[in-house]
Amino acid sequence: MGLLLQVRGDLANAEQMHRKALEITRMRGDQQGVAGAYSNIGSILKARGDLPKAEVMLRKALAIEEKNGRMRGIANQYCNLGLISRRLGDLTRAEDMLRRALAIDEKLGRFESMANQYGNIGLVLKARGNLDDAEVMLRKALAINENLGRLEGMASDYGNLGLIFQARGQLAEAERMHLTSLAMEEQVGRLEGMARTHHSLGQIAHSRHEQQRAREHWTRARDLFAQIGMPMDVRIMDGLLAELGEERHGHAGSDAGRA
């Protein structure tokens, strides 16, 4: 139930469900269930931008998985901790964690997880400015997800490739990638993905000095982030919308990166 609510973007009720699961699994002595609950709570805290508390939860999950020698769980937590490190700007640690996760996933033949790691490593490489290697990783991820018919993964891959083209200044190709991503996000009903894609489309419109379109995309992104319960991202969108208002009155505003 908690995972279903997460997908629907109801993070508050999802967290309640995961904490109930944590309580029950603790009472039953179900260590795997406890690790899963810690991991799910950590994911929600990460989505809300509470990264220190999220890391605490994920490290608790990792400790249990390592104690039990459960390689799938260890890979999952390495991935989650890598994503936290990327958000905190520690790219060296992020790549180390993600490559550890990838090595385990490759050994276990977990193709869906391999696609996730290729995509995550691609984003770390992008953050370092290594766009060509980042694109290689993201296309590896896309190939696996297309082979699996996994729409959610394909949507993320197209969106991330759009970011690569944006960074290169290839706005037409970037827009094509983001629109493909948005159609898939809408099909699977993933609100966070829709919000982030509207954010990116707003950036493209802003770069083209199409301020009304930028406002429409960023307002839609803001509303979706608010609906999900992601206050940090709401503040980012509010800042971008405020800059548009300043530009209308003749003051220059700065473009912001995707959260």
C-alpha atoms as one frame of an Amber mdcrd trajectory, in Angstrom:
protein
   0.000   0.000   0.000   2.824   2.397   0.820   4.519   1.760  -2.520   1.236
   2.286  -4.369   0.715   5.605  -2.596   4.298   6.626  -3.469   3.667   6.002
  -7.164   0.495   8.084  -6.923   2.471  10.890  -5.305   0.792  10.710  -1.874
   4.014  10.805   0.126   2.481  11.666   3.496   0.163   8.656   3.568   2.830
   6.473   1.963   5.189   7.271   4.830   2.497   6.388   7.364   2.023   3.006
   5.707   5.754   2.300   5.620   6.113   3.231   9.295   3.265   0.858  10.157
   5.066  -1.831   8.167   8.263  -1.049  10.080   6.477  -1.449  13.411   4.924
  -4.776  12.428   8.104  -6.243  10.939  10.066  -5.255  14.050   7.526  -7.040
  16.262   7.751 -10.146  14.082  11.547 -10.081  13.965  11.421  -9.921  10.172
  14.820  -8.393   9.411  14.296  -8.319   5.641  10.983  -6.534   6.178  12.627
  -4.047   8.541  15.324  -3.304   5.954  12.676  -2.805   3.274  10.712  -0.419
   5.484  13.826   1.628   6.304  14.620   1.796   2.594  11.118   2.932   1.627
  11.009   5.580   4.353  14.441   6.779   3.225  13.196   7.104  -0.347  10.290
   9.284   0.781  12.554  11.488   2.893  14.872  11.867  -0.107  11.966  12.913
  -2.304  11.070  15.583   0.255  14.626  16.886   0.271  15.415  15.743   3.834
  18.679  14.134   2.760  20.433  13.674   6.152  17.460  11.789   7.633  17.084
   9.817   4.405  20.732   8.743   4.602  20.282   7.572   8.205  17.386   5.335
   7.166  19.212   3.941   4.146  22.341   3.156   6.169  20.180   1.252   8.671
  18.779  -0.751   5.776  22.281  -1.393   4.371  23.581  -2.621   7.729  20.810
  -5.227   7.920  21.331  -6.338   4.311  25.098  -6.688   4.836  24.578  -8.647
   8.063  22.285 -11.073   6.254  24.499 -11.235   3.137  21.570 -10.351   0.884
  23.252  -9.128  -2.266  20.109  -7.745  -3.935  19.407  -5.597  -0.914  23.022
  -4.459  -0.654  22.933  -3.349  -4.303  19.675  -1.479  -3.736  21.084   0.436
  -0.784  24.360   1.244  -2.549  22.197   2.722  -5.311  20.054   4.711  -2.891
  23.077   6.062  -1.025  24.688   6.951  -4.343  21.633   9.011  -5.248  21.813
  10.806  -1.893  25.505  11.597  -2.479  24.701  12.953  -5.946  22.046  15.247
  -4.501  24.578  16.432  -1.891  27.123  17.160  -4.622  29.606  14.446  -3.582
  30.067  13.048  -7.102  33.091  10.851  -6.316  31.244   9.030  -3.545  28.088
   8.875  -5.638  29.857   7.200  -8.566  31.636   4.764  -6.238  28.346   3.675
  -4.664  26.556   3.383  -8.004  29.353   1.350  -9.601  29.313  -0.997  -6.592
  25.593  -1.452  -7.132  26.097  -2.013 -10.860  28.756  -4.682 -10.264  26.381
  -6.658  -8.027  23.441  -6.240 -10.411  25.558  -7.444 -13.350  26.691 -10.485
 -11.351  23.076 -11.301 -10.440  21.758 -10.603 -13.950  19.276  -7.996 -12.727
  18.670  -6.194 -16.014  16.118  -3.680 -14.708  18.480  -2.639 -11.930  21.414
  -2.534 -14.357  19.445  -0.071 -16.470  18.825   2.059 -13.380  22.535   2.101
 -12.504  23.603   2.986 -16.053  21.156   5.895 -15.944  22.302   7.038 -12.508
  25.991   6.866 -13.428  25.159   8.791 -16.586  23.741  11.619 -14.486  26.875
  11.719 -12.330  29.023  11.947 -15.465  26.766  14.723 -16.767  27.210  16.647
 -13.517  30.975  16.427 -14.083  30.567  17.831 -17.587  31.484  14.532 -19.273
  28.535  14.640 -21.660  29.706  12.083 -24.223  30.335   9.337 -21.651  27.091
  10.289 -19.917  25.183   9.804 -23.167  26.767   6.376 -23.666  25.555   5.289
 -20.224  22.057   6.673 -20.740  21.703   4.938 -24.104  22.750   1.643 -22.477
  19.982   2.175 -19.949  17.465   3.004 -22.665  18.372  -0.100 -24.702  17.736
  -2.373 -21.711  14.468  -0.679 -20.793  13.236  -0.825 -24.401  14.078  -4.528
 -24.496  12.137  -5.047 -21.267   9.244  -2.857 -22.434   9.603  -0.857 -19.231
   7.860   2.464 -19.835   8.809   4.081 -16.531  12.500   3.431 -17.162  12.257
   4.577 -20.775  10.585   7.798 -19.648  13.477   8.555 -17.283  16.064   7.712
 -19.924  14.492   9.967 -22.548  14.240  12.777 -19.999  17.873  12.387 -18.976
  19.018  12.298 -22.599  17.042  15.517 -23.019  19.187  17.033 -20.272  22.339
  16.014 -22.154  21.133  17.755 -25.305  20.139  20.824 -23.259  23.637  21.001
 -21.820  25.008  20.936 -25.374  22.632  23.676 -26.467  20.772  21.349 -28.856
  17.360  22.582 -27.796  15.242  21.079 -30.581  16.550  17.571 -29.874  16.276
  18.156 -26.128  12.641  19.202 -26.502  11.889  16.105 -28.587  13.361  13.878
 -25.897  11.456  15.612 -23.092   8.132  15.438 -24.949   8.660  11.713 -25.527
   9.423  11.348 -21.825   6.354  13.365 -20.818   4.014  11.207 -22.905   5.318
   8.089 -21.158   5.193   9.662 -17.691   1.564  10.595 -18.300   0.822   7.076
 -19.523   2.189   5.460 -16.347   0.793   8.270 -14.143   4.098   9.145 -12.482
   3.567  12.642 -11.119   7.150  13.368 -10.089   8.417  12.456 -13.547   5.789
  14.688 -15.132   6.809  17.563 -12.850  10.502  17.252 -13.647   9.812  17.083
 -17.369   7.677  20.242 -17.233  10.571  21.865 -15.352  12.953  20.962 -18.185
  10.542  22.067 -20.907  10.200  25.371 -19.096  13.971  25.786 -19.155  14.022
  25.229 -22.900  11.228  27.763 -23.426  13.082  30.247 -21.213  16.276  29.785
 -23.227  14.269  30.627 -26.345  12.818  33.731 -24.633   9.336  32.165 -24.809
   8.406  33.430 -21.371   4.710  32.577 -21.477   5.438  28.953 -22.355   8.104
  28.838 -19.662   5.579  30.144 -17.143   3.010  27.524 -18.178   5.486  24.640
 -17.817   6.928  25.860 -14.527   3.490  26.513 -13.053   2.454  22.983 -13.989
   5.654  21.625 -12.445   5.076  23.631  -9.268   1.503  22.379  -8.930   2.581
  18.770  -9.386   5.392  19.071  -6.829   2.921  20.620  -4.375   0.442  17.807
  -5.021   3.118  15.189  -4.328   4.385  16.935  -1.207   7.905  17.969  -2.293
   8.423  21.410  -0.690  12.058  21.874  -1.779  11.068  21.531  -5.429   8.056
  23.801  -4.924  10.433  26.496  -3.647  12.678  26.042  -6.690   9.735  26.508
  -9.035   8.499  29.517  -7.058  11.947  31.062  -7.486  11.932  30.500 -11.248
   8.435  31.943 -11.584   9.470  34.965  -9.506  12.444  35.523 -11.829  10.088
  35.536 -14.792   8.107  38.274 -13.090  11.294  40.299 -12.558  12.301  39.858
 -16.196   8.934  41.166 -17.291   9.823  44.377 -15.458  13.240  44.615 -17.098
  15.483  42.761 -14.635  17.643  39.869 -15.759  17.048  36.511 -14.147  19.250
  33.424 -14.116  18.387  29.996 -15.450  18.399  27.138 -12.958  19.306  23.505
 -13.340  16.884  20.664 -13.037  16.413  19.507  -9.450
